[in-house]
């Protein structure tokens, strides 16, 4: 498998699949759906989602099986970026050259859009069972992996370490721990879930 050759194909598959996991915008609550789409479909390298597909393929699985999980990972990543950009966090006004979600919409809508993307990500993983591509026990293991990577043991915990220290210097050990949680946890989970989607043995984790 040549990553440089496969990467564009992975990205194409993910970009095509992502919209199906978003709620309708033509509803009374449609503004938050628009904000979700704005942030999720606004580009990016899709490294985490592509890693899911690459590891699934490397383990002999079908890409279609891992696609809902790849989309879920991208939804979690998009949620984290929305929240990172908020005034109470990094207070950024631009993301990939475009207004951040809270600038394009408003702070409350951005907060809800991030919450909704995180919630819908687990629904996306679950859809792999309902469409018959992944057995229930594997879906449960993937949900557990994603929850752990997104929670206090992963992204949220890493963000908390970052916030708690502000501009204060960290020890090399704490800096490594922060990055392993804030960034590394979801990347690791992406690789593991790709293997699980291909039917890799449980002891992979």
Residue pairs with C-beta under 8 A, 6 or more apart in sequence:
1 54
1 57
1 58
3 54
6 54
6 57
7 50
10 46
10 49
10 50
10 53
10 54
10 63
10 70
11 46
11 50
13 53
13 63
13 67
13 70
14 46
14 49
14 50
14 53
14 67
14 70
14 71
14 74
15 41
15 46
17 67
17 68
17 70
17 71
18 40
18 41
18 71
18 74
18 75
19 37
19 41
21 68
21 71
21 72
21 75
21 120
21 123
21 124
21 127
22 33
22 36
22 37
22 40
22 41
22 120
23 33
23 36
23 116
23 120
24 30
24 33
25 33
25 34
25 37
27 33
31 105
31 109
32 109
32 112
32 113
32 116
33 116
34 105
35 101
35 104
35 105
35 109
35 110
35 112
35 113
36 78
36 113
36 116
36 117
36 120
38 101
38 104
38 105
38 113
39 78
39 81
39 82
39 95
39 101
39 113
39 114
39 117
40 74
40 75
40 78
40 117
42 95
42 96
42 98
43 96
44 74
44 77
44 78
44 96
46 74
47 187
48 70
48 73
48 74
48 77
48 186
48 187
48 190
49 70
49 71
49 73
49 74
49 190
50 70
51 187
51 190
51 191
51 194
52 66
52 69
52 70
52 73
52 190
52 191
52 193
52 194
52 197
53 63
53 66
53 67
53 70
53 194
54 194
55 66
55 190
55 191
55 192
55 193
55 194
55 195
55 198
56 62
56 63
56 65
56 66
56 194
56 195
56 197
56 198
57 63
57 198
58 194
58 195
58 198
59 194
59 195
59 198
59 199
59 200
60 198
60 199
61 194
61 197
61 198
61 199
62 133
62 198
64 133
65 128
65 133
65 134
65 197
65 198
66 193
66 194
66 197
66 198
68 124
68 125
68 127
68 128
68 131
68 133
68 134
69 124
69 125
69 128
69 142
69 193
69 194
69 197
70 190
70 194
71 124
72 121
72 122
72 124
72 125
72 146
73 121
73 146
73 186
73 189
73 190
73 193
75 117
75 118
75 120
75 121
75 124
76 117
76 118
76 121
76 146
76 149
76 150
76 155
76 186
77 186
78 114
78 117
79 113
79 114
79 115
79 117
79 118
79 121
80 114
80 150
80 155
80 159
80 186
81 95
82 100
82 101
82 102
82 110
82 111
82 113
82 114
82 117
83 89
83 111
83 114
84 90
84 92
84 159
85 91
85 92
85 95
85 100
85 101
85 102
85 110
86 102
86 107
86 110
86 111
87 102
87 107
89 159
89 163
92 100
93 99
93 100
93 103
94 100
95 101
98 104
100 110
101 109
101 110
101 113
101 114
102 109
102 110
102 111
105 113
118 150
121 146
122 143
122 146
122 147
125 139
125 142
125 143
125 146
126 139
126 143
128 134
128 139
128 142
128 197
129 135
129 136
129 139
134 142
134 197
138 196
138 197
138 199
141 196
141 202
141 205
142 193
142 196
142 197
145 189
145 192
145 193
145 196
145 205
146 189
146 193
148 154
148 185
148 189
149 155
149 185
149 186
149 188
149 189
150 156
150 185
150 186
151 157
152 160
153 181
153 185
154 181
154 182
154 185
154 186
154 189
155 181
155 182
155 185
155 186
157 181
157 182
158 177
158 178
158 179
158 180
158 181
158 182
158 183
158 185
159 182
161 170
161 174
161 177
161 178
161 181
161 182
162 178
162 182
165 174
170 178
192 204
192 205
195 204
196 204
196 205
